[in-house]
Structures are given as structure tokens and as C-alpha cells.
Amino acid sequence: MSKSGANSRAGNRLSEEADTRIERLEAITDADLENLCDATNEAIIDGEGFGWRTPPSRHVLETFWRGVLMVPERTLFVARLDGVIVGSIQLVRPPNNNQAGAFAASVATFFIAPWARGHGLARGLLNESIEVARKQGFRVLDLDVRGDRSAAITLFEGAGFQRWGEKPEYAMVKRAYVHGYYYSLTLNGQQKTSKT
Ligand SMILES: CC(C)(COP(=O)(O)OP(=O)(O)OC[C@H]1O[C@@H](n2cnc3c(N)ncnc32)[C@H](O)[C@@H]1OP(=O)(O)O)[C@@H](O)C(=O)NCCC(=O)NCCS
């Protein structure tokens, strides 16, 4: 199975060789939740993923992902390899009270389980969130990333994200600070108008 760099559309295959799909998740089955928690667990063990340095209990992970699906400002996309959820990205819209910042969305919890990397799924997830943010009228997509995440940084910069900031004390890992970077992508969308 080889890596696919193809642009994705939700629910569509990314590669002819592996069954790789990007999908927006609005409700979750028990089997999908188990796979998503497994993937999260493996990513945390591999590299201390999105804030967790050690894997939380299964109950906490399940509550976390169920909670994500309940937050109106969050859209969850998952990547499937041969039908199994192996990674995610969230598109996060600003809350309604943030009228001044309503032009910018952000992405979070972006990862692929270590064993499922290299199939183009991360690019598919990122492209999907960019496309949806653009369609929703956002002008800017923001993200931040630990400075030692070289694979993610290569992907972000290749997708056109511009680095505009660095924070020396971004994360604490093994009792030492790790720096982090802040990126933005201009989407050329229309200004999002607030409904409030
Ligand atoms: C970053 C991550 C999601 C990439 O997953 P992946 O499935 O291997 O990525 P893809 O197969 O879609 O590769 C897309 C691009 O990512 C970059 N990339 C992937 N692995 C890379 C590596 N080891 N070194 C450098 N660049 C890499 C390349 O630009 C690649 O494009 P290419 O194949 O044309 O060279 C994965 O490594 C991961 O989960 N890392 C830990 C979590 C993390 O860092 N998340 C980001 C926090 S904001």
C-alpha cells in the first residue's frame, strides 16, 4: 500500500491500493468509538499526543470523544484505513460571542495512529478541514504545533500555512519545556457573518 497525496472529499476513497477514507463523524457507534480510542491511545504512547503525556483511562477517552461530538462549534473528521478509524482532525469554529474573531477557525486533535501513517490520510484530513472551513466562509485557518513535530510541520508548510509565531515554553515534556509554533492559512473566503 502506498501513500496517496490526493485531495479528499468526505466519504470518498483516497487511494486505489488501500481503502483510505476521510469522513465527517456526527454520531459514533461503539465499534468506531473503540477504534478511535485505540488510535488515540497509540498516538499518545508514540509521542504524547495533543496535550496528553500518558494515556488516560478508557472511560476518560470515551467521554472526551463523545464530548467533542456534542460541541456545536466542533466538526470532527476521521480517517479510516480498511474501515477502521485511525486518526482525526477537528475543525473548531469560534463561539458566537467572539464576533471580532468570527473570521478565523482553527484545527485541533490532528493525528494518525503510528501503524497507519504514510497513506496520505493526514493530508486528506487536513485538506478536508481546509475545504470545509473555506466553504463555511472563514478567511483564516489557525493552528499551533509543538516544534518537534517535524512530520506535521512539513505537512502544514506544504499546505501553505505561514508561521507567524513561536512560543519557547509551549509544552512541558519530561520536565523540560518544548517550543511551539503558530501558523495561519489564508482561505480567501468571505467574512463570516455572526448570527447574534
Ligand atoms: C503528522 C501526522 C498526522 C502525519 O500522518 P501521515 O499519515 O503519515 O501523513 P500523510 O501520509 O498524509 O503524509 C502527508 C505529508 O506529511 C508529511 N510527512 C509525513 N510523514 C513525514 C515524515 N516522517 N517526515 C517528514 N514529513 C512527513 C509529508 O509532507 C507528507 O507528504 P509526502 O508523502 O508527499 O511527502 C502523523 O505523523 C502524526 O500523527 N504525528 C503525531 C501527531 C502530530 O504531530 N499531530 C500534529 C499536531 S498539530
The ligand as an SDF file (V2000), in Angstrom:
LIG
                    3D

 48 50  0  0  0  0  0  0  0  0999 V2000
    1.6870   14.3590   11.2710 C   0  0  0  0  0  0  0  0  0  0  0  0
    0.9420   13.0670   11.0050 C   0  0  0  0  0  0  0  0  0  0  0  0
   -0.5350   13.2870   11.2690 C   0  0  0  0  0  0  0  0  0  0  0  0
    1.1870   12.6380    9.5450 C   0  0  0  0  0  0  0  0  0  0  0  0
    0.4630   11.4350    9.3000 O   0  0  0  0  0  0  0  0  0  0  0  0
    0.6810   10.5500    7.9520 P   0  0  0  0  0  0  0  0  0  0  0  0
   -0.4990    9.6810    7.8020 O   0  0  0  0  0  0  0  0  0  0  0  0
    1.9960    9.8780    7.9830 O   0  0  0  0  0  0  0  0  0  0  0  0
    0.7180   11.6800    6.8320 O   0  0  0  0  0  0  0  0  0  0  0  0
    0.4840   11.5090    5.2450 P   0  0  0  0  0  0  0  0  0  0  0  0
    0.7530   10.1080    4.8230 O   0  0  0  0  0  0  0  0  0  0  0  0
   -0.8380   12.0830    4.9280 O   0  0  0  0  0  0  0  0  0  0  0  0
    1.6350   12.4410    4.6650 O   0  0  0  0  0  0  0  0  0  0  0  0
    1.3570   13.7500    4.2440 C   0  0  0  0  0  0  0  0  0  0  0  0
    2.6070   14.5880    4.3020 C   0  0  0  0  0  0  0  0  0  0  0  0
    3.0630   14.7380    5.6580 O   0  0  0  0  0  0  0  0  0  0  0  0
    4.4800   14.9330    5.6520 C   0  0  0  0  0  0  0  0  0  0  0  0
    5.1140   13.8280    6.3570 N   0  0  0  0  0  0  0  0  0  0  0  0
    4.5220   12.6870    6.7650 C   0  0  0  0  0  0  0  0  0  0  0  0
    5.4260   11.9370    7.4500 N   0  0  0  0  0  0  0  0  0  0  0  0
    6.5650   12.6460    7.4290 C   0  0  0  0  0  0  0  0  0  0  0  0
    7.8550   12.4110    7.9980 C   0  0  0  0  0  0  0  0  0  0  0  0
    8.1340   11.3080    8.7080 N   0  0  0  0  0  0  0  0  0  0  0  0
    8.8020   13.3610    7.8360 N   0  0  0  0  0  0  0  0  0  0  0  0
    8.5390   14.4900    7.1540 C   0  0  0  0  0  0  0  0  0  0  0  0
    7.3380   14.7590    6.5900 N   0  0  0  0  0  0  0  0  0  0  0  0
    6.3870   13.8410    6.7420 C   0  0  0  0  0  0  0  0  0  0  0  0
    4.9080   14.9110    4.1890 C   0  0  0  0  0  0  0  0  0  0  0  0
    4.8100   16.2550    3.7030 O   0  0  0  0  0  0  0  0  0  0  0  0
    3.8160   14.0600    3.5730 C   0  0  0  0  0  0  0  0  0  0  0  0
    3.6810   14.2990    2.2010 O   0  0  0  0  0  0  0  0  0  0  0  0
    4.5080   13.4050    1.1350 P   0  0  0  0  0  0  0  0  0  0  0  0
    4.1030   11.9960    1.3480 O   0  0  0  0  0  0  0  0  0  0  0  0
    4.0600   13.9250   -0.1730 O   0  0  0  0  0  0  0  0  0  0  0  0
    5.9520   13.6180    1.4320 O   0  0  0  0  0  0  0  0  0  0  0  0
    1.4680   11.9220   11.9260 C   0  0  0  0  0  0  0  0  0  0  0  0
    2.8730   11.8240   11.7780 O   0  0  0  0  0  0  0  0  0  0  0  0
    1.1160   12.1080   13.3880 C   0  0  0  0  0  0  0  0  0  0  0  0
    0.0240   11.7320   13.8120 O   0  0  0  0  0  0  0  0  0  0  0  0
    2.0530   12.6780   14.1820 N   0  0  0  0  0  0  0  0  0  0  0  0
    1.8460   12.8670   15.6360 C   0  0  0  0  0  0  0  0  0  0  0  0
    0.7530   13.8680   15.9430 C   0  0  0  0  0  0  0  0  0  0  0  0
    1.0620   15.2420   15.4130 C   0  0  0  0  0  0  0  0  0  0  0  0
    2.1910   15.6600   15.2910 O   0  0  0  0  0  0  0  0  0  0  0  0
   -0.0230   15.9910   15.1250 N   0  0  0  0  0  0  0  0  0  0  0  0
    0.0500   17.3700   14.7380 C   0  0  0  0  0  0  0  0  0  0  0  0
   -0.2600   18.2270   15.9150 C   0  0  0  0  0  0  0  0  0  0  0  0
   -0.9150   19.7910   15.4270 S   0  0  0  0  0  0  0  0  0  0  0  0
  1  2  1  0
  2  3  1  0
  2  4  1  0
  2 36  1  0
  4  5  1  0
  5  6  1  0
  6  7  2  0
  6  8  1  0
  6  9  1  0
  9 10  1  0
 10 11  2  0
 10 12  1  0
 10 13  1  0
 13 14  1  0
 14 15  1  0
 15 16  1  0
 15 30  1  0
 16 17  1  0
 17 18  1  0
 17 28  1  0
 18 19  1  0
 18 27  1  0
 19 20  2  0
 20 21  1  0
 21 22  1  0
 21 27  2  0
 22 23  1  0
 22 24  2  0
 24 25  1  0
 25 26  2  0
 26 27  1  0
 28 29  1  0
 28 30  1  0
 30 31  1  0
 31 32  1  0
 32 33  2  0
 32 34  1  0
 32 35  1  0
 36 37  1  0
 36 38  1  0
 38 39  2  0
 38 40  1  0
 40 41  1  0
 41 42  1  0
 42 43  1  0
 43 44  2  0
 43 45  1  0
 45 46  1  0
 46 47  1  0
 47 48  1  0
M  END
$$$$
